Amino acid sequence: MRRGLPIRGAALLVICVMSACGGDAGSSVLSAEPLRDTTVPSEDAVTETQTSVVITVTGLSFPAEVRVPSGKSVTWVNQSSAPHEVQMETFDGAPADEEPVRLGTDEEGGLTLEPGTWTYFCTIHPSMTGSLVVEA
């Protein structure tokens, strides 16, 4: 009794596997990169109320730039499944001295900032960055 695949069956199997791995040079079946939510926040990720500007986090990114009228606070609302921590990095180019805003899932937190340009990032997900332009 013969064991294994006949030569024609083995050749057919190799051809099928190779054609399944085909495609353009930039694609691959397996990737060493972890899956990431790179969704750009939609325009409705930023809303303005009478007293604050609200930034809603739904994935793993912040809006690139948000303009905040002077006197309004900035509130982040975390509607993603991951916790986030907003850390002010710089204020007009100098290191910022603000406590981080910790956001568990379905939590919100905020602060009031003086006029100028603030850059910030998530300490848990450093690729999440943004800037706030607080207008005078």
C-alpha positions in Angstrom: 0.0 0.0 0.0 1.3 3.4 -0.9 1.5 6.2 1.7 1.4 9.9 1.1 0.1 11.9 -1.7 0.7 10.9 -5.3 3.2 13.1 -7.1 0.4 14.8 -9.1 -1.6 15.5 -5.9 1.5 16.9 -4.1 2.3 19.2 -7.1 -1.3 20.4 -7.2 -1.2 21.1 -3.5 2.0 23.2 -3.9 0.5 25.2 -6.8 -2.7 25.9 -4.7 -0.7 27.1 -1.7 1.6 29.3 -3.8 -1.3 30.9 -5.7 -3.1 31.6 -2.4 0.1 33.5 -1.2 0.2 35.5 -4.4 -0.8 39.1 -4.8 1.1 42.4 -4.9 4.5 42.7 -3.4 3.2 44.8 -0.5 0.8 42.2 0.8 1.5 39.3 3.0 -0.6 36.5 4.6 1.2 36.8 7.9 2.3 40.0 9.5 4.7 40.7 12.4 2.8 44.0 13.0 0.1 43.9 15.6 -3.3 45.0 14.4 -4.0 48.6 15.1 -7.0 50.8 14.8 -5.6 53.6 12.6 -9.0 55.1 12.0 -8.7 58.9 11.6 -11.2 60.5 14.0 -14.3 61.8 12.2 -15.3 65.4 12.3 -17.9 64.6 14.9 -15.2 63.5 17.3 -15.0 67.1 18.4 -18.1 68.9 19.6 -18.5 72.2 21.4 -20.9 72.9 24.3 -21.5 76.1 26.1 -18.6 75.5 28.6 -16.3 73.1 26.9 -14.9 71.5 23.8 -15.5 67.7 23.9 -13.1 65.3 22.2 -14.6 61.8 21.9 -12.0 58.9 21.6 -13.4 55.9 19.8 -10.3 54.2 18.6 -6.5 54.6 18.8 -6.2 58.2 17.5 -6.8 61.8 18.5 -7.8 64.6 16.1 -4.6 66.1 14.7 -5.6 69.7 15.8 -8.5 71.1 17.8 -9.2 74.8 18.2 -10.5 75.8 21.6 -12.0 79.2 22.4 -10.4 80.8 25.4 -12.3 80.2 28.7 -13.7 76.8 27.6 -12.4 73.6 29.2 -11.3 70.6 27.1 -13.0 67.3 27.9 -12.0 63.9 26.6 -14.7 61.2 26.5 -13.3 57.7 26.1 -15.8 55.5 24.1 -13.2 53.0 23.0 -12.6 49.6 24.6 -9.1 50.6 25.7 -8.0 52.9 28.5 -6.2 56.1 27.6 -4.1 58.7 29.5 -3.8 62.2 28.0 -0.5 63.8 28.9 0.3 67.4 27.9 3.7 67.3 26.3 4.5 71.0 25.4 2.9 74.4 25.7 4.1 76.8 23.0 7.3 74.6 22.6 8.2 74.4 26.3 7.6 71.3 28.4 4.0 71.4 29.9 3.5 70.9 33.6 0.0 69.5 33.7 -1.2 66.3 35.4 -2.3 63.6 33.0 -6.0 63.0 32.4 -6.7 59.3 33.0 -9.6 57.8 30.9 -10.8 54.3 31.7 -13.4 52.8 29.3 -16.5 54.9 29.2 -15.0 57.6 31.3 -14.4 61.3 30.8 -11.9 63.8 32.2 -10.8 67.3 31.3 -9.0 70.5 32.2 -8.9 74.2 31.5 -5.9 75.5 29.6 -4.4 79.0 29.1 -4.2 80.4 25.5 -1.4 79.0 23.4 -0.6 75.7 21.5 -0.6 72.5 23.6 0.6 69.2 22.2 -0.4 66.0 23.9 -0.2 62.2 23.6 -1.5 59.1 25.2 1.0 57.6 27.6 -0.5 54.1 27.1 -0.5 54.5 23.3 2.3 56.9 22.3 1.3 56.9 18.7 -1.9 58.8 19.7 -0.9 62.5 19.5 -2.7 65.7 19.0 -2.6 69.5 19.5 -4.9 72.0 21.1 -4.8 75.6 20.0 -6.4 77.6 22.8 -7.3 80.9 21.3 -7.0 84.2 23.2 
